[in-house]
Amino acid sequence: MAKGDPSETATWTGQGIAHYLGQKRREVGSVFRRTSSTTGKFAFLNNMVGVFEYETDEMGNSNGKIWEWR
């Protein structure tokens, strides 16, 4: 695929677990990304793994982090 090709796609698979701590919801998990692109704009996503942590309070406010590795 040529760089910038609009037909380029990437997929991801994720798993997570949520815990309730009082009125807060905390989620932790992982995301695995892949693409068939080797030279296009999504090529950097191939075989990338991310670990995430999010927290949401009773008002719907949320914050989180994701750490990614290749």
C-alpha positions in Angstrom: 0.0 0.0 0.0 1.2 3.5 -0.7 1.8 5.8 2.2 -1.5 7.7 3.0 -3.6 5.0 1.3 -7.2 5.4 2.7 -7.8 1.6 2.4 -5.1 1.0 5.1 -6.5 -0.6 8.2 -5.4 -1.6 11.7 -7.1 -3.9 14.2 -7.0 -4.2 17.9 -8.0 -6.7 20.6 -8.4 -5.8 24.2 -9.1 -7.4 27.5 -9.9 -5.7 30.8 -11.3 -6.0 34.3 -13.3 -3.4 36.2 -13.4 -2.9 39.9 -15.7 -0.7 41.9 -14.1 1.2 44.8 -16.9 3.0 46.6 -18.4 5.4 44.0 -15.4 5.0 41.6 -14.9 2.5 38.8 -11.3 1.4 38.0 -10.5 -0.5 34.9 -7.2 -2.2 34.0 -6.3 -4.2 31.0 -4.3 -4.7 27.8 -4.6 -3.9 24.1 -2.9 -5.7 21.2 -2.7 -3.9 17.8 -1.8 -5.2 14.4 -1.9 -4.2 10.8 -0.9 -5.8 7.5 0.8 -2.5 6.5 4.6 -2.6 6.5 5.4 0.8 5.0 2.2 2.8 5.3 1.1 5.3 8.0 -0.2 2.5 10.3 2.9 0.4 10.0 4.1 1.6 13.4 1.1 0.0 15.1 2.1 -3.6 14.0 2.6 -5.8 17.0 2.2 -3.0 19.5 1.0 -3.8 23.0 -0.6 -1.4 25.5 -1.5 -1.7 29.1 -4.1 0.7 30.4 -5.6 2.0 33.7 -8.7 4.2 33.9 -10.7 5.5 36.7 -14.2 7.1 36.5 -15.9 8.8 39.5 -19.6 9.1 40.3 -19.9 12.4 38.3 -18.6 10.6 35.1 -15.2 12.3 35.2 -12.5 10.0 34.1 -8.7 9.9 33.8 -6.4 7.3 32.7 -3.0 6.2 31.3 -1.8 3.8 28.7 1.7 2.5 28.4 2.7 1.1 25.0 5.5 -1.2 23.9 6.8 -2.6 20.6 
